[in-house]
Amino acid sequence: MRLAVLVSGSGTNLQAVLDAGDAPLEVVVVGADRDGTRGVERAQEHGIPTFVCRVPDHDTRADWDAALARLVAAHDPDLVVSAGFMKVLGPAFLEAFRVVNTHPALLPSFPGAHGVRDALAHGVKVTGCTCHWVDAGVDTGPIIDQRAVRVEDGDDAASLHERIKEQERGMLVDVLTRLAQDRSWR
């Protein structure tokens, strides 16, 4: 399955996909919403085409969304993976592609950019990660898979998030492999 992967930071989810071995997955392009991401560097180290599409470089958010869609479409992916991509995708993009996203909480609890912090503040004993289809809402699309992570005494946002990311990487590869094997979602 041909994948376009969108990143905003370190690219550890991307790396998990690249390291997936026998999984029927091919990353055909990696795009970022800002300059200087480690995710883009990881892609370049693997000879994968990359691009940066920054919101401030466009007159409107809709213009950015359309530009992002054009950049991804040029690589003809079967599926787009939002892997730590910290931008909400707009109508032009979502009309053009099926998109999966990972989120560091057990949705529908704690959507948005601060899922780990919000879960800790709420005092939950179990949190985790979710892989879901992206829709027009913020972390509201249909859930594909989830993995639980116990909150340990003394956890702060950084320590908890690191344990969640370990689960998230395996979950993402498992989900993508299943989707590659069963294309009925298209």
N, C-alpha and C positions, 0 to 999 in steps of 0.2 A: 504494500500500500504506500502510495506516494504522499509524503507529509510535508506541509509547510509548518514550521514551528516559529511562534512569536515569543520573544523574550524581552525582559526589561532589566535583567540583572545578571547574576552569576551563571545561569544556564545549567544548574545541576539536574533539572528534569530533562533538559535536552541531552545532557551527557548520559543519563540513564537510557534514553532511547538509542543513542549512538552505540552504547555498550551492550545492547540487547542481544547480540550474537545471532542466533538462528531465527529470531523473530522476523516475520515477513514485512519488515518496515524499511522504507527508504526515505531519508530526509532529503528533500530536493531543494529547499531554500530555508534560510533562517532570517527573520526580520526582527528589528528592534525599534523601539520608540524613542531611543536616545542614543547618543554617541558613547563610545567607550565601554560597552558592556562586555563582560567576560563570556557571556553566551555567544556573541558574535565571534569573539576570538576562538572559542571552542569549535564553532562551525568552520572557520577558516583553517584551523589546524587539521580538519578532516577533508579539506578541499570542497566544502559545500558553499554554493553561492550565498551571499548575504546582502542585506540592504538595511538602511536606517531610514525610517519615515517619521519625522518629528512633527508633532502637532503645531509648534510655533512657526514652522516653515509654510503653513497654509493659512489662507484667509479665514476659513471657517472650519469648524470641527467636521462638517459634512464634506468639505473639500479634502480634508485629511483622510477621512474614512474611504472616500472614493479612490484617492491615490493609493492607500494601503491595499485596497481590493485589486487595483490594476497591477501593483507590484507582485502580489501573491499569484494572481491569475496567470501571469507570464510564465509561471513554472508548472501550471496544470496539476495542482495537487488533488488527491482524492479526498483529503481531510486536512483541516487546519487544527493545530494544537496550540492553545494558549497556555504556555508553560512559564508561569510567573510573569505574564504580560500584564502590566498594571494600568491598562487603558480599557475603557468600555468600548466595545465594537458597535458601530452604528448600523443603520438599516442597509446601506449600500453593501457593506461587507457581509452582513448576515443573510442577505438575499442571494449572494453569490456563492457562499460556502457553508458546509456543515462544519461546526467548530466544537471541539471539546475543551474543557478547562479543568484545571485542578484548583482546589481551594483548601486552605489549612484549617478546616473546621468540619464538623458533621452537619452539613446543611440539612434542613433549612435554618438551623441555629447559627448565629454569628456570621452573616454574610458581610461582604465588603472588605475593605483593605486591611482591617485590623482584627481578623478572626481569632488569632491566637491571644492577643491582648484582651479582647472582649471576653473570651472564654475564661481566662484567668480571673478577670475582674468579677465575673459572675459567680465564680467559685465552683465550677463544674469539677467533677472527679474524673470524668472521661471526656475526651474530645477526640480529634482525629483529622481525617482528610476525606475529601469528596472529589470524585470525577463526575462531571455533569456536562450535558449538552448546553451550549450557550444559546440564550434567547435574548430578547431586548431588555430584560431586567438585569439587575445586579445579583449574580449568583442564584438565579431563580429557575434555571432550566431543569429539565428532567434529569434525575440522578441516575448515573450508570453504575457506580460502585462507591463504596466507602470502606475505610479502615479505621479502627478505633485505636486510640493511644491514651493510656492512663496518665493522669496528672500526678506527678510525684511531689512529695513534701519538699519544699525548698525550690521548686521550679520557678524560674522567671520566664519571661517571654522568649528569650534567646534559647534557653535550654529545652524548653518545651517545643519550640518551633523546629529545632534541629531534629528531635525525635519524630516529629510529625513529617518532616521532609524525607526522612528515611523510609517511612511507610508510603508516602506520596509517590516516590520514584518507582517503587515496585508496583504499586497500584496502576500507575500510568502505563507502564510497559505491558502489564497484564491486560488492561482495557484495550490498548491499541492492538495488541496481538489478537484478542478476541474479535475486535471490529474488522481486522484484516481477514480473518478466517470466515466471518459471517457478514457478507456485504448487504444484508437485508435492510440495513439502516439508511442506505443511500436514497 
